[in-house]
Amino acid sequence: MAYQDILMRMRSGGVVIIDGATGTELERRGADMNADAWCGPATLSNRSLLEQIHLDYIQAGAEIIITNTYATSRLMLEPAGYGDRLEDVYREACAAAMDARERAGRPDVLIAGSLSHMVPFGPGGSKPGDTFSGLEHGDFTYAFGEAARLLKEGGCDFILLEMLYHPERTELAIEAALSTGLPVWAGFSAQAGSSGAVFANMSDREIPFDDLLSVLPERGIDAAGVMHTNVNVTGPALEILAQHYPGPHFAYPDSGFFSMPNWQFVDIISPAELRIRAEEWIADGLSAVGGCCGLSVEHIKALAPLKR
């Protein structure tokens, strides 16, 4: 019922508050990031800290919290030596979110199970390895299906597909998420080209954001948004999204930049400025807003009054 309540609010002009970053917040609070798999393995060694981060976001006003499973598919954990702990990582990540919700006394807070098509970064890389070799269609299909199943078994209210930027892998991730029967949201990642045009967030080829969004199925996705995207590109990307998807839209921008395995907290947007941007997006029809990498509890506190 809580999921349908929130979805109905979004469809009728309401504004829902999503949490802030989890992976970079773990790092900000002292958790070590894995050199190969980034934040996924940190769940095992920082379980209490992860739960506290979720709790802090709920207390800041978040109505949706996202599991720390963005970088935990088999594609990420096996090369990092955690393939045999994969189910443990998912189980603990989901449980941390659920325990935080219970501690907060907020059964109405939704838990979104994060699923990405992320593949390993190169050393010091700023983006996932778009040309990463050694993986075939079947590898992606199996990994995404496994991740989706574990998120459902973990009790997530819906699946949030994060940082979709690769058209072929996006289609496979959407198919895997929908196969669970859980509600699905799709979050796309964009970047600005040298001409100012908006492209999919890839490093090895330029795919217009318009073309990336063409993979959205006609039915099955309850909300679509722009996430893991610099706050300065989020607005233009949302305008393009509105031309492709008629349902509720959400924004989950980031600030700073990545150099594997650490987020660089450089020129982070202030909470006040983020709120100003969010107010502009909401005026244009945005239904839900939160903050991705580099953004923290203080940013969600600033966004919380926009709930309606």
C-alpha positions as protocol buffer text, in pm:
chain_id: "A"
residue {
  index: 1
  type: MET
  ca { x: 0 y: 0 z: 0 }
}
residue {
  index: 2
  type: ALA
  ca { x: 281 y: 244 z: 81 }
}
residue {
  index: 3
  type: TYR
  ca { x: 425 y: 205 z: -269 }
}
residue {
  index: 4
  type: GLN
  ca { x: 92 y: 274 z: -436 }
}
residue {
  index: 5
  type: ASP
  ca { x: 35 y: 574 z: -210 }
}
residue {
  index: 6
  type: ILE
  ca { x: 365 y: 729 z: -314 }
}
residue {
  index: 7
  type: LEU
  ca { x: 310 y: 649 z: -680 }
}
residue {
  index: 8
  type: MET
  ca { x: -35 y: 807 z: -670 }
}
residue {
  index: 9
  type: ARG
  ca { x: 110 y: 1121 z: -510 }
}
residue {
  index: 10
  type: MET
  ca { x: 365 y: 1146 z: -788 }
}
residue {
  index: 11
  type: ARG
  ca { x: 103 y: 1094 z: -1056 }
}
residue {
  index: 12
  type: SER
  ca { x: -122 y: 1361 z: -907 }
}
residue {
  index: 13
  type: GLY
  ca { x: 133 y: 1642 z: -877 }
}
residue {
  index: 14
  type: GLY
  ca { x: 296 y: 1555 z: -545 }
}
residue {
  index: 15
  type: VAL
  ca { x: 668 y: 1564 z: -474 }
}
residue {
  index: 16
  type: VAL
  ca { x: 848 y: 1273 z: -306 }
}
residue {
  index: 17
  type: ILE
  ca { x: 1187 y: 1300 z: -133 }
}
residue {
  index: 18
  type: ILE
  ca { x: 1448 y: 1034 z: -212 }
}
residue {
  index: 19
  type: ASP
  ca { x: 1761 y: 982 z: -3 }
}
residue {
  index: 20
  type: GLY
  ca { x: 2114 y: 1103 z: -76 }
}
residue {
  index: 21
  type: ALA
  ca { x: 2429 y: 916 z: -174 }
}
residue {
  index: 22
  type: THR
  ca { x: 2513 y: 591 z: 3 }
}
residue {
  index: 23
  type: GLY
  ca { x: 2846 y: 481 z: -146 }
}
residue {
  index: 24
  type: THR
  ca { x: 3013 y: 820 z: -120 }
}
residue {
  index: 25
  type: GLU
  ca { x: 2858 y: 876 z: 223 }
}
residue {
  index: 26
  type: LEU
  ca { x: 3017 y: 551 z: 343 }
}
residue {
  index: 27
  type: GLU
  ca { x: 3348 y: 685 z: 214 }
}
residue {
  index: 28
  type: ARG
  ca { x: 3290 y: 1028 z: 368 }
}
residue {
  index: 29
  type: ARG
  ca { x: 3239 y: 860 z: 707 }
}
residue {
  index: 30
  type: GLY
  ca { x: 3556 y: 655 z: 686 }
}
residue {
  index: 31
  type: ALA
  ca { x: 3469 y: 329 z: 511 }
}
residue {
  index: 32
  type: ASP
  ca { x: 3735 y: 191 z: 277 }
}
residue {
  index: 33
  type: MET
  ca { x: 3641 y: 166 z: -89 }
}
residue {
  index: 34
  type: ASN
  ca { x: 3748 y: -147 z: -275 }
}
residue {
  index: 35
  type: ALA
  ca { x: 4004 y: -85 z: -550 }
}
residue {
  index: 36
  type: ASP
  ca { x: 3813 y: -310 z: -792 }
}
residue {
  index: 37
  type: ALA
  ca { x: 3448 y: -303 z: -684 }
}
residue {
  index: 38
  type: TRP
  ca { x: 3416 y: 40 z: -516 }
}
residue {
  index: 39
  type: CYS
  ca { x: 3144 y: 53 z: -247 }
}
residue {
  index: 40
  type: GLY
  ca { x: 2975 y: -286 z: -270 }
}
residue {
  index: 41
  type: PRO
  ca { x: 3207 y: -488 z: -42 }
}
residue {
  index: 42
  type: ALA
  ca { x: 3195 y: -209 z: 219 }
}
residue {
  index: 43
  type: THR
  ca { x: 2854 y: -342 z: 325 }
}
residue {
  index: 44
  type: LEU
  ca { x: 3018 y: -646 z: 488 }
}
residue {
  index: 45
  type: SER
  ca { x: 3271 y: -453 z: 694 }
}
residue {
  index: 46
  type: ASN
  ca { x: 3056 y: -147 z: 770 }
}
residue {
  index: 47
  type: ARG
  ca { x: 2711 y: -294 z: 830 }
}
residue {
  index: 48
  type: SER
  ca { x: 2627 y: -73 z: 1130 }
}
residue {
  index: 49
  type: LEU
  ca { x: 2753 y: 240 z: 957 }
}
residue {
  index: 50
  type: LEU
  ca { x: 2544 y: 162 z: 649 }
}
residue {
  index: 51
  type: GLU
  ca { x: 2232 y: 120 z: 861 }
}
residue {
  index: 52
  type: GLN
  ca { x: 2304 y: 451 z: 1036 }
}
residue {
  index: 53
  type: ILE
  ca { x: 2337 y: 630 z: 701 }
}
residue {
  index: 54
  type: HIS
  ca { x: 1997 y: 499 z: 593 }
}
residue {
  index: 55
  type: LEU
  ca { x: 1850 y: 606 z: 927 }
}
residue {
  index: 56
  type: ASP
  ca { x: 2003 y: 953 z: 897 }
}
residue {
  index: 57
  type: TYR
  ca { x: 1843 y: 998 z: 556 }
}
residue {
  index: 58
  type: ILE
  ca { x: 1503 y: 891 z: 685 }
}
residue {
  index: 59
  type: GLN
  ca { x: 1532 y: 1134 z: 975 }
}
residue {
  index: 60
  type: ALA
  ca { x: 1635 y: 1405 z: 728 }
}
residue {
  index: 61
  type: GLY
  ca { x: 1307 y: 1357 z: 541 }
}
residue {
  index: 62
  type: ALA
  ca { x: 1369 y: 1083 z: 282 }
}
residue {
  index: 63
  type: GLU
  ca { x: 1062 y: 882 z: 191 }
}
residue {
  index: 64
  type: ILE
  ca { x: 1262 y: 640 z: -25 }
}
residue {
  index: 65
  type: ILE
  ca { x: 1598 y: 490 z: 69 }
}
residue {
  index: 66
  type: ILE
  ca { x: 1814 y: 300 z: -179 }
}
residue {
  index: 67
  type: THR
  ca { x: 2008 y: -16 z: -96 }
}
residue {
  index: 68
  type: ASN
  ca { x: 2387 y: -16 z: -123 }
}
residue {
  index: 69
  type: THR
  ca { x: 2378 y: -261 z: -413 }
}
residue {
  index: 70
  type: TYR
  ca { x: 2468 y: -32 z: -700 }
}
residue {
  index: 71
  type: ALA
  ca { x: 2812 y: -196 z: -744 }
}
residue {
  index: 72
  type: THR
  ca { x: 2735 y: -547 z: -621 }
}
residue {
  index: 73
  type: SER
  ca { x: 2640 y: -758 z: -920 }
}
residue {
  index: 74
  type: ARG
  ca { x: 2851 y: -1060 z: -1003 }
}
residue {
  index: 75
  type: LEU
  ca { x: 3016 y: -848 z: -1274 }
}
residue {
  index: 76
  type: MET
  ca { x: 3170 y: -633 z: -1001 }
}
residue {
  index: 77
  type: LEU
  ca { x: 3220 y: -869 z: -707 }
}
residue {
  index: 78
  type: GLU
  ca { x: 3382 y: -1166 z: -882 }
}
residue {
  index: 79
  type: PRO
  ca { x: 3681 y: -970 z: -1023 }
}
residue {
  index: 80
  type: ALA
  ca { x: 3727 y: -819 z: -676 }
}
residue {
  index: 81
  type: GLY
  ca { x: 3740 y: -1162 z: -511 }
}
residue {
  index: 82
  type: TYR
  ca { x: 3396 y: -1140 z: -349 }
}
residue {
  index: 83
  type: GLY
  ca { x: 3204 y: -1371 z: -579 }
}
residue {
  index: 84
  type: ASP
  ca { x: 3152 y: -1625 z: -300 }
}
residue {
  index: 85
  type: ARG
  ca { x: 3008 y: -1352 z: -75 }
}
residue {
  index: 86
  type: LEU
  ca { x: 2764 y: -1210 z: -328 }
}
residue {
  index: 87
  type: GLU
  ca { x: 2448 y: -1333 z: -156 }
}
residue {
  index: 88
  type: ASP
  ca { x: 2584 y: -1213 z: 179 }
}
residue {
  index: 89
  type: VAL
  ca { x: 2636 y: -865 z: 38 }
}
residue {
  index: 90
  type: TYR
  ca { x: 2282 y: -843 z: -98 }
}
residue {
  index: 91
  type: ARG
  ca { x: 2128 y: -988 z: 217 }
}
residue {
  index: 92
  type: GLU
  ca { x: 2312 y: -747 z: 446 }
}
residue {
  index: 93
  type: ALA
  ca { x: 2252 y: -445 z: 221 }
}
residue {
  index: 94
  type: CYS
  ca { x: 1877 y: -508 z: 213 }
}
residue {
  index: 95
  type: ALA
  ca { x: 1866 y: -584 z: 585 }
}
residue {
  index: 96
  type: ALA
  ca { x: 2051 y: -262 z: 670 }
}
residue {
  index: 97
  type: ALA
  ca { x: 1784 y: -59 z: 491 }
}
residue {
  index: 98
  type: MET
  ca { x: 1501 y: -253 z: 652 }
}
residue {
  index: 99
  type: ASP
  ca { x: 1650 y: -226 z: 1001 }
}
residue {
  index: 100
  type: ALA
  ca { x: 1693 y: 149 z: 956 }
}
residue {
  index: 101
  type: ARG
  ca { x: 1330 y: 181 z: 855 }
}
residue {
  index: 102
  type: GLU
  ca { x: 1223 y: -16 z: 1161 }
}
residue {
  index: 103
  type: ARG
  ca { x: 1444 y: 189 z: 1394 }
}
residue {
  index: 104
  type: ALA
  ca { x: 1292 y: 505 z: 1253 }
}
residue {
  index: 105
  type: GLY
  ca { x: 942 y: 374 z: 1316 }
}
residue {
  index: 106
  type: ARG
  ca { x: 854 y: 459 z: 957 }
}
residue {
  index: 107
  type: PRO
  ca { x: 695 y: 159 z: 782 }
}
residue {
  index: 108
  type: ASP
  ca { x: 577 y: 397 z: 510 }
}
residue {
  index: 109
  type: VAL
  ca { x: 935 y: 459 z: 390 }
}
residue {
  index: 110
  type: LEU
  ca { x: 1003 y: 264 z: 72 }
}
residue {
  index: 111
  type: ILE
  ca { x: 1315 y: 58 z: 8 }
}
residue {
  index: 112
  type: ALA
  ca { x: 1440 y: 73 z: -349 }
}
residue {
  index: 113
  type: GLY
  ca { x: 1667 y: -211 z: -454 }
}
residue {
  index: 114
  type: SER
  ca { x: 1949 y: -64 z: -661 }
}
residue {
  index: 115
  type: LEU
  ca { x: 2049 y: -254 z: -975 }
}
residue {
  index: 116
  type: SER
  ca { x: 2301 y: -119 z: -1223 }
}
residue {
  index: 117
  type: HIS
  ca { x: 2470 y: -247 z: -1536 }
}
residue {
  index: 118
  type: MET
  ca { x: 2804 y: -128 z: -1395 }
}
residue {
  index: 119
  type: VAL
  ca { x: 3121 y: -309 z: -1502 }
}
residue {
  index: 120
  type: PRO
  ca { x: 3472 y: -270 z: -1354 }
}
residue {
  index: 121
  type: PHE
  ca { x: 3660 y: 56 z: -1394 }
}
residue {
  index: 122
  type: GLY
  ca { x: 4013 y: 80 z: -1518 }
}
residue {
  index: 123
  type: PRO
  ca { x: 4278 y: 202 z: -1271 }
}
residue {
  index: 124
  type: GLY
  ca { x: 4202 y: 561 z: -1179 }
}
residue {
  index: 125
  type: GLY
  ca { x: 3906 y: 558 z: -1414 }
}
residue {
  index: 126
  type: SER
  ca { x: 3635 y: 819 z: -1392 }
}
residue {
  index: 127
  type: LYS
  ca { x: 3369 y: 609 z: -1566 }
}
residue {
  index: 128
  type: PRO
  ca { x: 3286 y: 240 z: -1589 }
}
residue {
  index: 129
  type: GLY
  ca { x: 3473 y: 50 z: -1859 }
}
residue {
  index: 130
  type: ASP
  ca { x: 3247 y: 100 z: -2157 }
}
residue {
  index: 131
  type: THR
  ca { x: 3480 y: -113 z: -2369 }
}
residue {
  index: 132
  type: PHE
  ca { x: 3532 y: -370 z: -2092 }
}
residue {
  index: 133
  type: SER
  ca { x: 3613 y: -699 z: -2264 }
}
residue {
  index: 134
  type: GLY
  ca { x: 3560 y: -1060 z: -2165 }
}
residue {
  index: 135
  type: LEU
  ca { x: 3185 y: -1037 z: -2100 }
}
residue {
  index: 136
  type: GLU
  ca { x: 2919 y: -1174 z: -2331 }
}
residue {
  index: 137
  type: HIS
  ca { x: 2544 y: -1132 z: -2359 }
}
residue {
  index: 138
  type: GLY
  ca { x: 2484 y: -1433 z: -2139 }
}
residue {
  index: 139
  type: ASP
  ca { x: 2710 y: -1298 z: -1865 }
}
residue {
  index: 140
  type: PHE
  ca { x: 2505 y: -980 z: -1839 }
}
residue {
  index: 141
  type: THR
  ca { x: 2173 y: -1163 z: -1856 }
}
residue {
  index: 142
  type: TYR
  ca { x: 2273 y: -1398 z: -1575 }
}
residue {
  index: 143
  type: ALA
  ca { x: 2423 y: -1126 z: -1353 }
}
residue {
  index: 144
  type: PHE
  ca { x: 2127 y: -889 z: -1386 }
}
residue {
  index: 145
  type: GLY
  ca { x: 1875 y: -1168 z: -1333 }
}
residue {
  index: 146
  type: GLU
  ca { x: 2059 y: -1285 z: -1023 }
}
residue {
  index: 147
  type: ALA
  ca { x: 2079 y: -934 z: -880 }
}
residue {
  index: 148
  type: ALA
  ca { x: 1710 y: -869 z: -942 }
}
residue {
  index: 149
  type: ARG
  ca { x: 1614 y: -1195 z: -775 }
}
residue {
  index: 150
  type: LEU
  ca { x: 1825 y: -1120 z: -468 }
}
residue {
  index: 151
  type: LEU
  ca { x: 1672 y: -775 z: -433 }
}
residue {
  index: 152
  type: LYS
  ca { x: 1324 y: -925 z: -443 }
}
residue {
  index: 153
  type: GLU
  ca { x: 1421 y: -1192 z: -190 }
}
residue {
  index: 154
  type: GLY
  ca { x: 1570 y: -918 z: 27 }
}
residue {
  index: 155
  type: GLY
  ca { x: 1227 y: -758 z: 59 }
}
residue {
  index: 156
  type: CYS
  ca { x: 1273 y: -444 z: -153 }
}
residue {
  index: 157
  type: ASP
  ca { x: 954 y: -256 z: -239 }
}
residue {
  index: 158
  type: PHE
  ca { x: 1067 y: -188 z: -594 }
}
residue {
  index: 159
  type: ILE
  ca { x: 1375 y: -206 z: -815 }
}
residue {
  index: 160
  type: LEU
  ca { x: 1556 y: 112 z: -911 }
}
residue {
  index: 161
  type: LEU
  ca { x: 1772 y: 74 z: -1220 }
}
residue {
  index: 162
  type: GLU
  ca { x: 2063 y: 310 z: -1165 }
}
residue {
  index: 163
  type: MET
  ca { x: 2297 y: 484 z: -1407 }
}
residue {
  index: 164
  type: LEU
  ca { x: 2157 y: 342 z: -1729 }
}
residue {
  index: 165
  type: TYR
  ca { x: 2379 y: 469 z: -2009 }
}
residue {
  index: 166
  type: HIS
  ca { x: 2466 y: 169 z: -2229 }
}
residue {
  index: 167
  type: PRO
  ca { x: 2170 y: 92 z: -2464 }
}
residue {
  index: 168
  type: GLU
  ca { x: 2225 y: -282 z: -2500 }
}
residue {
  index: 169
  type: ARG
  ca { x: 2290 y: -343 z: -2131 }
}
residue {
  index: 170
  type: THR
  ca { x: 2002 y: -114 z: -2038 }
}
residue {
  index: 171
  type: GLU
  ca { x: 1756 y: -335 z: -2223 }
}
residue {
  index: 172
  type: LEU
  ca { x: 1888 y: -645 z: -2045 }
}
residue {
  index: 173
  type: ALA
  ca { x: 1870 y: -476 z: -1704 }
}
residue {
  index: 174
  type: ILE
  ca { x: 1512 y: -360 z: -1764 }
}
residue {
  index: 175
  type: GLU
  ca { x: 1413 y: -711 z: -1872 }
}
residue {
  index: 176
  type: ALA
  ca { x: 1569 y: -864 z: -1559 }
}
residue {
  index: 177
  type: ALA
  ca { x: 1399 y: -616 z: -1326 }
}
residue {
  index: 178
  type: LEU
  ca { x: 1058 y: -655 z: -1485 }
}
residue {
  index: 179
  type: SER
  ca { x: 1085 y: -1035 z: -1465 }
}
residue {
  index: 180
  type: THR
  ca { x: 1065 y: -1018 z: -1084 }
}
residue {
  index: 181
  type: GLY
  ca { x: 714 y: -877 z: -1086 }
}
residue {
  index: 182
  type: LEU
  ca { x: 826 y: -590 z: -863 }
}
residue {
  index: 183
  type: PRO
  ca { x: 760 y: -230 z: -965 }
}
residue {
  index: 184
  type: VAL
  ca { x: 1051 y: -79 z: -1159 }
}
residue {
  index: 185
  type: TRP
  ca { x: 1195 y: 271 z: -1191 }
}
residue {
  index: 186
  type: ALA
  ca { x: 1457 y: 354 z: -1454 }
}
residue {
  index: 187
  type: GLY
  ca { x: 1730 y: 611 z: -1388 }
}
residue {
  index: 188
  type: PHE
  ca { x: 1936 y: 729 z: -1686 }
}
residue {
  index: 189
  type: SER
  ca { x: 2281 y: 890 z: -1675 }
}
residue {
  index: 190
  type: ALA
  ca { x: 2378 y: 1178 z: -1903 }
}
residue {
  index: 191
  type: GLN
  ca { x: 2672 y: 1404 z: -1978 }
}
residue {
  index: 192
  type: ALA
  ca { x: 2726 y: 1721 z: -2180 }
}
residue {
  index: 193
  type: GLY
  ca { x: 2919 y: 1699 z: -2505 }
}
residue {
  index: 194
  type: SER
  ca { x: 3166 y: 1959 z: -2624 }
}
residue {
  index: 195
  type: SER
  ca { x: 2888 y: 2130 z: -2821 }
}
residue {
  index: 196
  type: GLY
  ca { x: 2662 y: 2142 z: -2518 }
}
residue {
  index: 197
  type: ALA
  ca { x: 2437 y: 1864 z: -2648 }
}
residue {
  index: 198
  type: VAL
  ca { x: 2330 y: 1596 z: -2401 }
}
residue {
  index: 199
  type: PHE
  ca { x: 2468 y: 1246 z: -2449 }
}
residue {
  index: 200
  type: ALA
  ca { x: 2454 y: 915 z: -2267 }
}
residue {
  index: 201
  type: ASN
  ca { x: 2727 y: 902 z: -2003 }
}
residue {
  index: 202
  type: MET
  ca { x: 2971 y: 687 z: -2201 }
}
residue {
  index: 203
  type: SER
  ca { x: 3342 y: 735 z: -2254 }
}
residue {
  index: 204
  type: ASP
  ca { x: 3403 y: 544 z: -2577 }
}
residue {
  index: 205
  type: ARG
  ca { x: 3128 y: 675 z: -2804 }
}
residue {
  index: 206
  type: GLU
  ca { x: 2875 y: 955 z: -2826 }
}
residue {
  index: 207
  type: ILE
  ca { x: 2515 y: 837 z: -2806 }
}
residue {
  index: 208
  type: PRO
  ca { x: 2257 y: 1117 z: -2802 }
}
residue {
  index: 209
  type: PHE
  ca { x: 2049 y: 1104 z: -2486 }
}
residue {
  index: 210
  type: ASP
  ca { x: 1744 y: 1093 z: -2713 }
}
residue {
  index: 211
  type: ASP
  ca { x: 1865 y: 765 z: -2861 }
}
residue {
  index: 212
  type: LEU
  ca { x: 1938 y: 612 z: -2521 }
}
residue {
  index: 213
  type: LEU
  ca { x: 1584 y: 686 z: -2401 }
}
residue {
  index: 214
  type: SER
  ca { x: 1438 y: 506 z: -2701 }
}
residue {
  index: 215
  type: VAL
  ca { x: 1501 y: 174 z: -2521 }
}
residue {
  index: 216
  type: LEU
  ca { x: 1231 y: 254 z: -2263 }
}
residue {
  index: 217
  type: PRO
  ca { x: 951 y: -2 z: -2299 }
}
residue {
  index: 218
  type: GLU
  ca { x: 599 y: 121 z: -2365 }
}
residue {
  index: 219
  type: ARG
  ca { x: 474 y: -37 z: -2042 }
}
residue {
  index: 220
  type: GLY
  ca { x: 612 y: -160 z: -1713 }
}
residue {
  index: 221
  type: ILE
  ca { x: 820 y: 134 z: -1589 }
}
residue {
  index: 222
  type: ASP
  ca { x: 644 y: 329 z: -1313 }
}
residue {
  index: 223
  type: ALA
  ca { x: 884 y: 626 z: -1310 }
}
residue {
  index: 224
  type: ALA
  ca { x: 1185 y: 739 z: -1510 }
}
residue {
  index: 225
  type: GLY
  ca { x: 1453 y: 985 z: -1414 }
}
residue {
  index: 226
  type: VAL
  ca { x: 1797 y: 1134 z: -1449 }
}
residue {
  index: 227
  type: MET
  ca { x: 2052 y: 1014 z: -1196 }
}
residue {
  index: 228
  type: HIS
  ca { x: 2429 y: 982 z: -1158 }
}
residue {
  index: 229
  type: THR
  ca { x: 2440 y: 1298 z: -1367 }
}
residue {
  index: 230
  type: ASN
  ca { x: 2612 y: 1625 z: -1288 }
}
residue {
  index: 231
  type: VAL
  ca { x: 2369 y: 1874 z: -1141 }
}
residue {
  index: 232
  type: ASN
  ca { x: 2438 y: 2115 z: -1430 }
}
residue {
  index: 233
  type: VAL
  ca { x: 2332 y: 1856 z: -1688 }
}
residue {
  index: 234
  type: THR
  ca { x: 2033 y: 1721 z: -1499 }
}
residue {
  index: 235
  type: GLY
  ca { x: 1793 y: 1996 z: -1604 }
}
residue {
  index: 236
  type: PRO
  ca { x: 1858 y: 1967 z: -1980 }
}
residue {
  index: 237
  type: ALA
  ca { x: 1843 y: 1588 z: -1953 }
}
residue {
  index: 238
  type: LEU
  ca { x: 1507 y: 1606 z: -1776 }
}
residue {
  index: 239
  type: GLU
  ca { x: 1373 y: 1820 z: -2059 }
}
residue {
  index: 240
  type: ILE
  ca { x: 1468 y: 1548 z: -2308 }
}
residue {
  index: 241
  type: LEU
  ca { x: 1324 y: 1276 z: -2085 }
}
residue {
  index: 242
  type: ALA
  ca { x: 989 y: 1458 z: -2081 }
}
residue {
  index: 243
  type: GLN
  ca { x: 970 y: 1412 z: -2459 }
}
residue {
  index: 244
  type: HIS
  ca { x: 1005 y: 1034 z: -2426 }
}
residue {
  index: 245
  type: TYR
  ca { x: 833 y: 932 z: -2105 }
}
residue {
  index: 246
  type: PRO
  ca { x: 488 y: 1059 z: -1998 }
}
residue {
  index: 247
  type: GLY
  ca { x: 489 y: 915 z: -1646 }
}
residue {
  index: 248
  type: PRO
  ca { x: 639 y: 1054 z: -1324 }
}
residue {
  index: 249
  type: HIS
  ca { x: 995 y: 1187 z: -1344 }
}
residue {
  index: 250
  type: PHE
  ca { x: 1263 y: 1194 z: -1075 }
}
residue {
  index: 251
  type: ALA
  ca { x: 1604 y: 1359 z: -1036 }
}
residue {
  index: 252
  type: TYR
  ca { x: 1904 y: 1224 z: -845 }
}
residue {
  index: 253
  type: PRO
  ca { x: 2200 y: 1444 z: -945 }
}
residue {
  index: 254
  type: ASP
  ca { x: 2560 y: 1413 z: -835 }
}
residue {
  index: 255
  type: SER
  ca { x: 2831 y: 1668 z: -759 }
}
residue {
  index: 256
  type: GLY
  ca { x: 3208 y: 1626 z: -770 }
}
residue {
  index: 257
  type: PHE
  ca { x: 3375 y: 1355 z: -974 }
}
residue {
  index: 258
  type: PHE
  ca { x: 3507 y: 1000 z: -954 }
}
residue {
  index: 259
  type: SER
  ca { x: 3861 y: 862 z: -974 }
}
residue {
  index: 260
  type: MET
  ca { x: 3853 y: 492 z: -896 }
}
residue {
  index: 261
  type: PRO
  ca { x: 3814 y: 394 z: -616 }
}
residue {
  index: 262
  type: ASN
  ca { x: 3734 y: 729 z: -453 }
}
residue {
  index: 263
  type: TRP
  ca { x: 3482 y: 1005 z: -502 }
}
residue {
  index: 264
  type: GLN
  ca { x: 3645 y: 1345 z: -529 }
}
residue {
  index: 265
  type: PHE
  ca { x: 3451 y: 1587 z: -310 }
}
residue {
  index: 266
  type: VAL
  ca { x: 3541 y: 1889 z: -523 }
}
residue {
  index: 267
  type: ASP
  ca { x: 3313 y: 2187 z: -588 }
}
residue {
  index: 268
  type: ILE
  ca { x: 3018 y: 2013 z: -424 }
}
residue {
  index: 269
  type: ILE
  ca { x: 2695 y: 2206 z: -473 }
}
residue {
  index: 270
  type: SER
  ca { x: 2564 y: 2359 z: -152 }
}
residue {
  index: 271
  type: PRO
  ca { x: 2238 y: 2232 z: -3 }
}
residue {
  index: 272
  type: ALA
  ca { x: 2079 y: 2572 z: -61 }
}
residue {
  index: 273
  type: GLU
  ca { x: 2177 y: 2577 z: -429 }
}
residue {
  index: 274
  type: LEU
  ca { x: 2054 y: 2220 z: -476 }
}
residue {
  index: 275
  type: ARG
  ca { x: 1718 y: 2323 z: -338 }
}
residue {
  index: 276
  type: ILE
  ca { x: 1699 y: 2612 z: -585 }
}
residue {
  index: 277
  type: ARG
  ca { x: 1770 y: 2375 z: -873 }
}
residue {
  index: 278
  type: ALA
  ca { x: 1513 y: 2127 z: -743 }
}
residue {
  index: 279
  type: GLU
  ca { x: 1249 y: 2398 z: -718 }
}
residue {
  index: 280
  type: GLU
  ca { x: 1309 y: 2478 z: -1086 }
}
residue {
  index: 281
  type: TRP
  ca { x: 1276 y: 2112 z: -1186 }
}
residue {
  index: 282
  type: ILE
  ca { x: 960 y: 2074 z: -977 }
}
residue {
  index: 283
  type: ALA
  ca { x: 810 y: 2379 z: -1147 }
}
residue {
  index: 284
  type: ASP
  ca { x: 865 y: 2193 z: -1474 }
}
residue {
  index: 285
  type: GLY
  ca { x: 683 y: 1886 z: -1347 }
}
residue {
  index: 286
  type: LEU
  ca { x: 935 y: 1681 z: -1147 }
}
residue {
  index: 287
  type: SER
  ca { x: 773 y: 1429 z: -910 }
}
residue {
  index: 288
  type: ALA
  ca { x: 1063 y: 1309 z: -691 }
}
residue {
  index: 289
  type: VAL
  ca { x: 1408 y: 1437 z: -601 }
}
residue {
  index: 290
  type: GLY
  ca { x: 1713 y: 1327 z: -403 }
}
residue {
  index: 291
  type: GLY
  ca { x: 2089 y: 1335 z: -436 }
}
residue {
  index: 292
  type: CYS
  ca { x: 2352 y: 1099 z: -571 }
}
residue {
  index: 293
  type: CYS
  ca { x: 2732 y: 1079 z: -535 }
}
residue {
  index: 294
  type: GLY
  ca { x: 2886 y: 1358 z: -334 }
}
residue {
  index: 295
  type: LEU
  ca { x: 2557 y: 1471 z: -182 }
}
residue {
  index: 296
  type: SER
  ca { x: 2482 y: 1412 z: 182 }
}
residue {
  index: 297
  type: VAL
  ca { x: 2230 y: 1421 z: 463 }
}
residue {
  index: 298
  type: GLU
  ca { x: 2243 y: 1802 z: 471 }
}
residue {
  index: 299
  type: HIS
  ca { x: 2135 y: 1813 z: 107 }
}
residue {
  index: 300
  type: ILE
  ca { x: 1831 y: 1596 z: 182 }
}
residue {
  index: 301
  type: LYS
  ca { x: 1741 y: 1816 z: 478 }
}
residue {
  index: 302
  type: ALA
  ca { x: 1739 y: 2110 z: 237 }
}
residue {
  index: 303
  type: LEU
  ca { x: 1513 y: 1925 z: -7 }
}
residue {
  index: 304
  type: ALA
  ca { x: 1271 y: 1787 z: 254 }
}
residue {
  index: 305
  type: PRO
  ca { x: 1048 y: 2101 z: 272 }
}
residue {
  index: 306
  type: LEU
  ca { x: 968 y: 2052 z: -98 }
}
residue {
  index: 307
  type: LYS
  ca { x: 764 y: 1741 z: -18 }
}
residue {
  index: 308
  type: ARG
  ca { x: 399 y: 1773 z: -103 }
}
